[in-house]
Amino acid sequence: MEHRAPLITPVLIAGCIIIMTGFAIRASFGVFQIPIAEEFGWLRSDFSLAIAIQNLAWGIGQPIFGAIAEKIGDRKAIIIGAVMYAAGLLLSAGATTPLAHQLYEVLVGFGIAGTGFGVILAVVGRAASDENRSMALAVATAAGSAGQVFGAPLAEYLLTFMTWQMTFVAFAGLIMSTLLVLPMMRSPAQASKAELEESMGTILIRAFKDPSYTLIFLGFFSCGYQLAFITAHFPALVTEMCGPIDQGGILAGMGISTTSALGAVAISLIGLANIGGTLAAGWAGKRYSKKYLLAGIYTARTIVAAAFILTPITPGTVILFSVAMGSLWLATVPLTSGLVAHLYGLRYMGTLYGIIFFSHQLGSFLGVWLGGALYDIYGTYTHVWWVGVGVGAFSAIVHLPIRERRVTPQVA
């Protein structure tokens, strides 16, 4: 009787817990846009720049933490990341100027890098069997969405009886608690003999010379732009641009009586819908061409985003958009990381995916910062939304020429 390797392993469970917690906190930052701006009388772009810097630091830190994990160990990299994450939150809780927030968000960004996709997916990918790898990466990615489901509503709830400063302190304790599962993060280095004999420099040069790696890098930019803009600004957009909620309707009956509450719930709905979307992407990634799946996802995102901004914004369209965009939200991550592992092997997957992810975070920086800057100029998010539609269409196109044939390293 053929033995089948299990999909659910201690490594996968621990990875899911760490990613879920880290993403719950990260996804909540949009909820703090208005409370912090109103307390200090800041422009919308001031705190937006802090979130944008967080995303950029995350992108810079991702390949660094990937290399740290591959040199000194995955668990040590995660510990460093969690400590930096908590320190950034604690310092932010005491910040009273835009510059202080912006500086401390560098620590938060590096903390997210150390506890996020780059490190965790590399561990999960190495621990999974060939037959389970695509689905294991999808499950770990979906855990990020599960965190998003409760992150923004949890922040909104905590703000009803504590200050935003104390909420940051509580979140710092929450991220440190994830270190309790580290003993489960023991991953065998599943790599071929040829991969183990290749140096990091050799594999990086091989990837940089490959046009497909460049196309993956460019294509991931729009994913970061769209996700970060929506996470940081969609609650505020819904609060200010959405039509009134019918006080006798279903939403009011569920306790959602204000557009502010609807904005937080929208982020939660995106995360909830994405659990199914990401798992579906993992299933499809094992059976179909990853590049065509990615092109299809970016095309669908472009259509959904354009349709939303071209119609009047109502509670109904907010919910429909959240579910539609959510089903496409992080579906790109298991496909992109799986494509990197397929093309270049598992030995330095953390570093290679980390470099690709830097493009994602460049997009994130631009989406968050541009969202605040153009809002201050025009008083609306419409202009920056259309930029997102354009970069989504660009990503759909650049994935098409990617060659999915793996170049096998030669043993000396």
Salt bridges, closest charged atoms under 4 A:
ASP74 OD1 - ARG126 NH2 2.93
ASP130 OD1 - ARG133 NH1 2.93
GLU131 OE1 - ARG4 NH2 3.42
GLU195 OE2 - ARG406 NH2 2.06
GLU198 OE1 - ARG206 NH2 3.29
GLU240 OE2 - ARG44 NH2 2.76
